[in-house]
C-alpha cells in the first residue's frame, strides 16, 4: 500500500512539474516596457504570425526584429491613447470584432474540438481503407425514380467520373472505371463504396442535388501491411478522422443554433447591393474579394438603400453599414460571374456574419470573454490598431503640408524614427535576452487558426 502511494505521489509530482513547466513558458517575461510586460506566449503569437522573410533570417536575428516590433507597437499604442485616438469609432468597432472572433475560437474549442475523440478501432478501420484501392463505376440521375431503375438494372446510363482527376482506366468488357482511394470523396459516399460488395449496385444516394448509384468492379487490397507501417501512419489517419468528426460536430452545432434564429435576408437590399457591385465590376473568371472602391461605393450610397436592414434574426439585425464594417475586417471572396452570382455570394456572407455574431453572444453568455486567451487577443489587436492609427495620422499630417510624394515619404520615415527614439528614451525598457532565446516556437500556427464550417449554413 505504501509502495502504491509512493508511485501515485511520483506520478502526481511528474504531472505537476509538467504543468508548471508549461505555465512558466506562458508566463515568462521576455521584455518590460514600463509597466507593460511582454510574455513568452505573446512573443510566440507574434512569431508564428510573422512574415516568412523575417522568420527565415535565423533565430537570434528574427527574435530581435520581432521583439523590437512588439516594443514599438506598445510604445506607439500608448502614445495613441495619450492623443485620444482610442475614441475613434472604427478602432472601437474593430477591437470589438476581433474580441468576438477570439470568443468564437474558444466556443469552438469548448463545444466542438474538446468533444471529439478518436479511438484505436476507428484508426485501424481507416488504415485498412487506406490500403485498399477501389475500381468504381458511378452513375447519376436527377430524380429518384430513374436512380432506382439504375440501381435495379432496369435502365443503363453512361459512367460519370466521381472525381475530375483523370484517374480512370478501361477494363475490357466493362469499359471505363475510376480508381478511388481513401479520403478522396465525400465521407457518406466513401462509406458506401468501401462497404459495397463487388459487382453489386448500391441503393440511390441523394447528396442534396443529384442521386448517385455506385458499383464496385474490383478492389485492390495491399496485404503487405505491418504493425510498424500502421504506427507510422497513425498520426495522419487520426488527423483525418478528427477533422471529419469536427466537421460533422460543427455542422450539427451550426444547424442547432442557427435554425431557431430564423434569419431573413432582405431581398430588396441584397439586390440593391448586387446592382452597385455588378455595375462597377463586370464579370470575373475566379472568385475575388470586393475591391476597396466597391466597398466605398456601398458606404457612400448606403443611405439610398431601400432598407437599412440587410438581415433580421431572432437576436437582432444586421444593417448595410454593419456589413461594410465587418467586411473591411473579415473580407470573403465573392463570385463576379453575373449579378445572380454576386447576389448569392453576398447572401452567404451575410449568413456567415450573422452566425459569427450569434455565436459570440453565446460565448459572452458562457463567460468566454473572461478567458485569458480572449483578453490577450483583445489587447493585441487594440495595440496594433492604435499603433497603426498613430502612424496614419502622422502620415496624413505630413502629407497635408507637402505636395511632393517623395519628400512626404522621406519626412514620414524620419518622423517615425525620431518618435521611436524619443519614446524609447522616455520609457524604462528591459529585455531578458536569456528568457527570449529560451522561448520555443514553431511554424505550424496556433489553435487560433480554427473556425466553424461556414458552408453548412449556406
C-alpha positions as CSV (number, residue, x, y, z in Angstrom):
1,X,0.0,0.0,0.0
2,X,2.9,2.3,0.9
3,X,4.6,1.5,-2.4
4,X,1.4,2.3,-4.4
5,X,1.0,5.6,-2.6
6,X,4.7,6.4,-3.4
7,X,4.1,5.6,-7.1
8,X,0.9,7.8,-7.1
9,X,2.9,10.6,-5.4
10,X,5.6,10.4,-8.1
11,X,3.0,10.5,-10.9
12,X,1.3,13.5,-9.3
13,X,4.7,15.3,-9.0
14,X,5.6,14.5,-12.6
15,X,2.2,15.9,-13.8
16,X,2.7,19.0,-11.5
17,X,6.2,19.6,-12.9
18,X,5.0,19.2,-16.4
19,X,2.1,21.7,-15.8
20,X,4.4,24.2,-14.0
21,X,6.8,24.0,-16.9
22,X,4.1,24.8,-19.4
23,X,2.8,27.7,-17.1
24,X,6.4,29.0,-16.8
25,X,6.7,29.1,-20.6
26,X,3.4,31.1,-20.9
27,X,4.2,33.5,-18.0
28,X,7.9,34.1,-18.6
29,X,8.5,37.8,-19.2
30,X,10.9,38.4,-22.2
31,X,10.7,42.2,-22.0
32,X,9.3,45.0,-19.9
33,X,8.2,48.4,-21.3
34,X,7.5,50.5,-18.3
35,X,4.6,48.7,-16.5
36,X,3.8,46.7,-19.7
37,X,5.2,43.1,-19.9
38,X,5.7,41.0,-23.0
39,X,5.3,37.3,-22.1
40,X,6.7,34.3,-23.9
41,X,3.2,33.4,-25.0
42,X,2.7,36.8,-26.6
43,X,6.0,36.6,-28.3
44,X,5.1,33.1,-29.7
45,X,1.9,34.6,-31.1
46,X,3.8,37.4,-32.8
47,X,6.5,35.0,-34.2
48,X,4.0,32.5,-35.7
49,X,2.2,35.2,-37.5
50,X,5.3,37.0,-38.7
51,X,6.2,37.0,-42.4
52,X,8.4,34.1,-43.5
53,X,11.1,36.6,-44.8
54,X,11.7,37.5,-41.1
55,X,11.5,34.0,-39.5
56,X,14.0,32.7,-42.1
57,X,16.7,35.2,-41.0
58,X,17.9,32.9,-38.3
59,X,16.7,32.5,-34.7
60,X,18.5,35.3,-33.0
61,X,18.1,38.0,-35.7
62,X,14.4,37.1,-36.2
63,X,13.7,37.1,-32.5
64,X,15.3,40.6,-32.1
65,X,13.3,42.0,-35.0
66,X,10.0,40.6,-33.8
67,X,10.6,41.7,-30.2
68,X,11.6,45.2,-31.4
69,X,8.4,45.3,-33.4
70,X,6.4,44.4,-30.3
71,X,8.1,47.1,-28.3
72,X,7.5,49.8,-30.9
73,X,3.9,48.7,-31.2
74,X,3.4,49.1,-27.5
75,X,5.1,52.5,-27.4
76,X,3.0,53.8,-30.3
77,X,-0.2,52.4,-28.8
78,X,0.4,54.3,-25.5
79,X,1.2,57.5,-27.5
80,X,-2.0,57.0,-29.5
81,X,-4.0,56.7,-26.2
82,X,-2.3,59.9,-25.0
83,X,-3.5,61.6,-28.2
84,X,-7.1,60.4,-27.6
85,X,-7.2,58.0,-30.6
86,X,-8.9,55.2,-28.7
87,X,-12.2,57.1,-29.0
88,X,-12.0,56.5,-32.8
89,X,-15.2,54.6,-33.6
90,X,-13.5,52.4,-36.2
91,X,-10.9,51.3,-33.7
92,X,-13.6,50.6,-31.1
93,X,-15.6,48.6,-33.6
94,X,-12.5,46.7,-34.8
95,X,-11.4,45.8,-31.3
96,X,-14.9,44.6,-30.6
97,X,-14.9,42.5,-33.8
98,X,-11.6,40.8,-33.0
99,X,-12.6,40.2,-29.4
100,X,-15.7,38.4,-30.7
101,X,-13.6,36.4,-33.1
102,X,-11.5,35.2,-30.2
103,X,-14.6,34.3,-28.3
104,X,-15.8,32.2,-31.2
105,X,-12.5,30.4,-31.2
106,X,-13.0,29.5,-27.5
107,X,-16.6,28.5,-28.3
108,X,-15.3,26.1,-31.0
109,X,-12.8,24.6,-28.6
110,X,-15.3,24.1,-25.9
111,X,-18.2,22.8,-27.9
112,X,-16.5,21.1,-30.9
113,X,-12.8,20.3,-30.5
114,X,-12.9,19.2,-26.9
115,X,-16.0,17.0,-27.6
116,X,-14.3,14.9,-30.3
117,X,-12.4,11.7,-29.5
118,X,-10.8,9.2,-31.9
119,X,-10.3,5.6,-30.8
120,X,-7.9,3.0,-32.0
121,X,-10.6,0.9,-33.7
122,X,-11.5,3.9,-35.9
123,X,-7.9,4.5,-36.9
124,X,-7.4,0.8,-37.8
125,X,-10.5,0.8,-39.9
126,X,-9.2,3.9,-41.7
127,X,-5.8,2.2,-42.1
128,X,-7.5,-0.8,-43.9
129,X,-9.3,1.6,-46.2
130,X,-6.0,3.5,-46.9
131,X,-4.6,0.2,-48.1
132,X,-7.5,-0.5,-50.5
133,X,-8.0,1.0,-54.0
134,X,-11.5,0.8,-55.4
135,X,-12.3,0.4,-59.1
136,X,-15.7,2.0,-59.4
137,X,-18.5,2.7,-61.8
138,X,-20.5,5.8,-60.9
139,X,-23.9,6.7,-62.3
140,X,-26.0,9.8,-61.7
141,X,-29.7,10.7,-62.0
142,X,-31.6,13.9,-61.4
143,X,-34.7,12.1,-60.0
144,X,-35.3,9.3,-57.5
145,X,-37.4,7.2,-60.0
146,X,-34.6,7.0,-62.6
147,X,-32.0,6.4,-59.8
148,X,-33.9,3.4,-58.5
149,X,-34.2,1.9,-62.1
150,X,-30.4,2.3,-62.5
151,X,-29.9,0.6,-59.1
152,X,-32.1,-2.3,-60.1
153,X,-30.5,-2.7,-63.6
154,X,-33.7,-1.7,-65.4
155,X,-32.1,1.1,-67.3
156,X,-28.4,1.8,-68.1
157,X,-26.6,5.1,-68.2
158,X,-23.0,6.1,-69.0
159,X,-20.4,6.1,-66.3
160,X,-19.8,9.6,-64.8
161,X,-16.4,10.1,-63.1
162,X,-16.9,10.9,-59.4
163,X,-13.7,12.9,-59.4
164,X,-12.4,15.0,-62.2
165,X,-8.7,14.0,-61.7
166,X,-8.3,11.9,-64.9
167,X,-7.6,8.8,-62.7
168,X,-9.7,6.5,-64.9
169,X,-8.8,3.2,-66.7
170,X,-10.5,1.0,-69.2
171,X,-11.3,-2.6,-68.4
172,X,-12.0,-5.0,-71.3
173,X,-15.7,-5.9,-71.4
174,X,-16.6,-3.4,-68.7
175,X,-15.4,-0.1,-70.1
176,X,-14.2,3.0,-68.2
177,X,-13.9,2.7,-64.4
178,X,-12.5,5.1,-61.8
179,X,-9.8,4.4,-59.2
180,X,-10.8,5.7,-55.8
181,X,-8.5,5.9,-52.8
182,X,-9.2,6.6,-49.1
183,X,-10.1,10.2,-48.2
184,X,-10.7,11.3,-51.8
185,X,-14.5,11.6,-51.8
186,X,-17.4,12.7,-49.6
187,X,-17.4,10.6,-46.4
188,X,-21.0,9.3,-47.0
189,X,-20.1,8.1,-50.5
190,X,-16.8,6.7,-49.1
191,X,-18.7,4.6,-46.5
192,X,-21.0,3.2,-49.3
193,X,-18.1,2.5,-51.6
194,X,-15.9,0.7,-49.1
195,X,-18.8,-1.4,-47.6
196,X,-20.3,-2.4,-51.0
197,X,-19.7,-5.9,-52.2
198,X,-18.1,-6.2,-55.7
199,X,-20.3,-6.2,-58.8
200,X,-23.4,-5.0,-56.8
201,X,-25.3,-1.8,-57.4
202,X,-25.8,0.4,-54.4
203,X,-29.1,1.9,-53.4
204,X,-29.5,5.5,-54.7
205,X,-27.8,8.1,-52.5
206,X,-29.1,11.7,-52.7
207,X,-26.5,14.4,-51.9
208,X,-29.0,17.3,-51.9
209,X,-28.6,18.0,-55.6
210,X,-28.4,14.7,-57.5
211,X,-28.7,10.9,-57.0
212,X,-25.7,8.6,-57.1
213,X,-25.6,4.9,-57.8
214,X,-22.3,3.1,-57.3
215,X,-20.9,-0.2,-58.4
216,X,-17.6,-1.6,-57.2
217,X,-16.0,-3.5,-60.1
218,X,-12.9,-4.6,-58.1
219,X,-10.8,-4.0,-55.0
220,X,-7.0,-3.9,-54.9
221,X,-6.0,-4.7,-51.3
222,X,-2.4,-4.3,-50.2
223,X,-1.9,-7.4,-48.0
224,X,1.7,-6.4,-47.1
225,X,0.7,-4.3,-44.1
226,X,2.6,-4.4,-40.9
227,X,2.1,-3.0,-37.4
228,X,5.1,-0.7,-37.8
229,X,3.5,0.8,-41.0
230,X,0.3,1.3,-39.1
231,X,2.1,3.1,-36.3
232,X,3.9,5.4,-38.8
233,X,0.6,6.3,-40.5
234,X,-1.4,6.5,-37.2
235,X,-0.9,10.3,-36.6
236,X,-2.0,11.3,-40.1
237,X,-5.0,8.9,-40.1
238,X,-6.1,10.2,-36.6
239,X,-5.9,13.8,-38.0
240,X,-8.2,12.8,-40.9
241,X,-10.7,11.2,-38.7
242,X,-10.6,14.1,-36.2
243,X,-11.2,16.7,-39.0
244,X,-14.2,14.6,-40.2
245,X,-15.7,14.4,-36.7
246,X,-15.1,18.1,-36.1
247,X,-16.7,18.9,-39.4
248,X,-19.8,16.8,-38.5
249,X,-20.0,18.2,-35.0
250,X,-19.6,21.8,-36.2
251,X,-22.3,21.2,-38.8
252,X,-24.7,20.0,-36.2
253,X,-23.9,22.8,-33.8
254,X,-24.4,25.5,-36.5
255,X,-27.8,24.0,-37.6
256,X,-28.9,23.6,-34.0
257,X,-28.1,27.2,-33.0
258,X,-29.0,29.0,-36.2
259,X,-32.3,27.3,-37.2
260,X,-34.3,29.0,-34.3
261,X,-32.7,32.3,-35.3
262,X,-34.9,32.3,-38.4
263,X,-32.6,34.5,-40.4
264,X,-34.4,36.6,-43.0
265,X,-32.2,38.4,-45.6
266,X,-33.9,41.4,-47.1
267,X,-34.1,40.7,-50.9
268,X,-34.6,44.3,-52.0
269,X,-31.5,45.4,-50.0
270,X,-29.5,42.5,-51.3
271,X,-30.5,43.3,-54.9
272,X,-29.5,46.9,-54.4
273,X,-26.0,45.9,-53.2
274,X,-25.6,43.4,-56.1
275,X,-26.6,46.1,-58.6
276,X,-23.9,48.5,-57.3
277,X,-21.2,45.9,-57.4
278,X,-22.3,44.5,-60.8
279,X,-22.3,47.9,-62.4
280,X,-18.8,48.6,-61.0
281,X,-17.2,45.2,-61.8
282,X,-18.5,43.4,-64.9
283,X,-17.7,39.7,-64.6
284,X,-14.6,37.7,-63.5
285,X,-13.5,34.1,-64.0
286,X,-12.5,33.4,-60.5
287,X,-13.9,34.4,-57.1
288,X,-12.4,37.6,-55.8
289,X,-12.6,40.0,-52.8
290,X,-14.6,43.1,-53.2
291,X,-12.4,46.0,-54.3
292,X,-12.0,48.9,-51.9
293,X,-13.7,51.2,-54.5
294,X,-16.8,48.9,-54.4
295,X,-16.9,48.8,-50.6
296,X,-16.5,52.6,-50.6
297,X,-19.4,52.9,-53.1
298,X,-21.6,50.8,-50.8
299,X,-20.7,53.0,-47.9
300,X,-21.3,56.3,-49.8
301,X,-24.7,55.1,-51.1
302,X,-25.9,53.2,-48.0
303,X,-28.4,55.9,-47.2
304,X,-30.0,55.2,-50.6
305,X,-30.6,51.5,-49.7
306,X,-34.3,50.5,-49.9
307,X,-33.9,49.2,-46.4
308,X,-31.0,49.8,-44.0
309,X,-31.8,46.4,-42.6
310,X,-30.0,43.7,-44.5
311,X,-30.6,40.7,-42.2
312,X,-33.2,40.2,-39.5
313,X,-32.9,37.4,-37.0
314,X,-34.3,36.5,-33.6
315,X,-31.4,38.1,-31.6
316,X,-31.0,41.3,-33.7
317,X,-30.4,42.9,-37.1
318,X,-27.5,43.3,-39.5
319,X,-27.5,46.6,-41.4
320,X,-25.7,47.6,-44.6
321,X,-23.3,49.6,-42.5
322,X,-22.6,46.6,-40.2
323,X,-21.9,44.6,-43.3
324,X,-19.4,47.2,-44.6
325,X,-17.6,47.5,-41.3
326,X,-17.3,43.7,-40.8
327,X,-16.2,43.2,-44.5
328,X,-13.3,45.6,-44.0
329,X,-12.0,43.4,-41.2
330,X,-13.1,40.0,-42.5
331,X,-13.3,40.0,-46.3
332,X,-14.7,37.0,-48.0
333,X,-14.4,36.2,-51.8
334,X,-17.4,36.6,-54.0
335,X,-18.2,35.3,-57.5
336,X,-18.4,38.1,-60.1
337,X,-19.7,35.8,-62.8
338,X,-23.1,37.6,-63.1
339,X,-25.5,39.6,-60.9
340,X,-27.1,36.4,-59.6
341,X,-23.7,35.0,-58.5
342,X,-22.9,38.3,-56.8
343,X,-26.2,38.2,-55.0
344,X,-25.8,34.6,-53.9
345,X,-22.2,35.4,-52.6
346,X,-23.5,38.4,-50.6
347,X,-26.3,36.2,-49.2
348,X,-23.8,33.7,-48.0
349,X,-21.5,36.4,-46.5
350,X,-24.5,37.9,-44.6
351,X,-25.3,34.4,-43.2
352,X,-21.7,34.0,-42.0
353,X,-21.5,37.4,-40.4
354,X,-24.8,36.8,-38.5
355,X,-23.7,33.4,-37.5
356,X,-20.5,34.8,-36.0
357,X,-22.4,37.4,-34.1
358,X,-24.9,34.9,-32.7
359,X,-22.1,32.6,-31.7
360,X,-20.1,35.3,-29.9
361,X,-23.2,36.3,-28.0
362,X,-23.5,32.7,-26.8
363,X,-19.8,32.8,-25.9
364,X,-20.2,36.0,-23.9
365,X,-23.2,34.4,-22.1
366,X,-20.9,31.5,-21.2
367,X,-18.3,34.0,-19.9
368,X,-15.7,33.0,-22.6
369,X,-14.8,36.7,-22.9
370,X,-13.1,36.3,-19.5
371,X,-10.8,33.6,-20.8
372,X,-7.2,34.9,-20.6
373,X,-6.6,34.0,-24.3
374,X,-9.5,36.3,-25.3
375,X,-8.3,39.1,-23.1
376,X,-4.8,38.8,-24.5
377,X,-6.0,38.8,-28.1
378,X,-8.2,41.8,-27.4
379,X,-5.2,43.7,-26.1
380,X,-3.0,42.5,-29.0
381,X,-5.5,44.0,-31.6
382,X,-6.1,47.1,-29.6
383,X,-2.4,47.9,-29.5
384,X,-1.9,47.0,-33.2
385,X,-4.8,49.2,-34.4
386,X,-3.8,52.1,-32.2
387,X,-0.2,52.0,-33.4
388,X,-1.4,51.9,-37.0
389,X,-3.8,54.8,-36.4
390,X,-1.0,56.9,-34.9
391,X,1.3,56.2,-37.9
392,X,-1.6,57.0,-40.3
393,X,-2.3,60.3,-38.5
394,X,1.4,61.3,-38.7
395,X,1.5,60.5,-42.4
396,X,-1.7,62.4,-43.2
397,X,-0.4,65.4,-41.2
398,X,2.9,65.5,-43.2
399,X,1.0,64.9,-46.5
400,X,-1.2,67.9,-45.9
401,X,1.9,70.1,-45.5
402,X,3.9,68.9,-48.5
403,X,2.8,68.0,-52.1
404,X,5.9,66.1,-53.3
405,X,5.3,62.4,-52.6
406,X,9.0,61.5,-52.4
407,X,9.5,64.3,-49.8
408,X,6.4,63.2,-47.9
409,X,7.7,59.7,-47.5
410,X,11.1,60.9,-46.5
411,X,9.7,63.2,-43.8
412,X,7.4,60.5,-42.6
413,X,10.2,57.9,-42.2
414,X,12.3,60.4,-40.3
415,X,9.4,61.4,-38.1
416,X,8.7,57.8,-37.2
417,X,12.3,57.1,-36.5
418,X,12.6,60.2,-34.3
419,X,9.4,59.3,-32.4
420,X,10.5,55.8,-31.7
421,X,13.8,57.0,-30.3
422,X,12.0,59.7,-28.2
423,X,9.5,57.2,-26.8
424,X,12.3,54.7,-26.0
425,X,14.3,57.4,-24.2
426,X,11.3,58.3,-22.1
427,X,10.4,54.7,-21.2
428,X,12.2,52.1,-19.0
429,X,12.7,49.1,-21.3
430,X,14.3,45.9,-20.0
431,X,14.9,42.9,-22.3
432,X,15.5,39.5,-20.8
433,X,17.7,38.1,-23.6
434,X,18.2,34.7,-21.9
435,X,14.4,34.2,-21.5
436,X,13.8,35.4,-25.0
437,X,16.2,32.9,-26.6
438,X,14.8,30.1,-24.5
439,X,11.3,30.6,-26.0
440,X,10.2,27.6,-28.1
441,X,8.5,28.4,-31.3
442,X,7.1,26.6,-34.3
443,X,5.9,27.5,-37.8
444,X,2.7,25.5,-37.6
445,X,0.3,28.2,-36.4
446,X,-1.8,28.4,-33.2
447,X,-5.1,27.0,-32.2
448,X,-6.4,30.5,-33.0
449,X,-6.5,29.4,-36.7
450,X,-9.8,27.5,-36.5
451,X,-13.3,28.3,-37.5
452,X,-16.8,26.8,-37.7
453,X,-17.5,25.3,-41.1
454,X,-19.4,28.2,-42.7
455,X,-20.7,26.3,-45.7
456,X,-23.1,24.3,-43.5
457,X,-25.1,27.5,-43.2
458,X,-25.3,28.1,-46.9
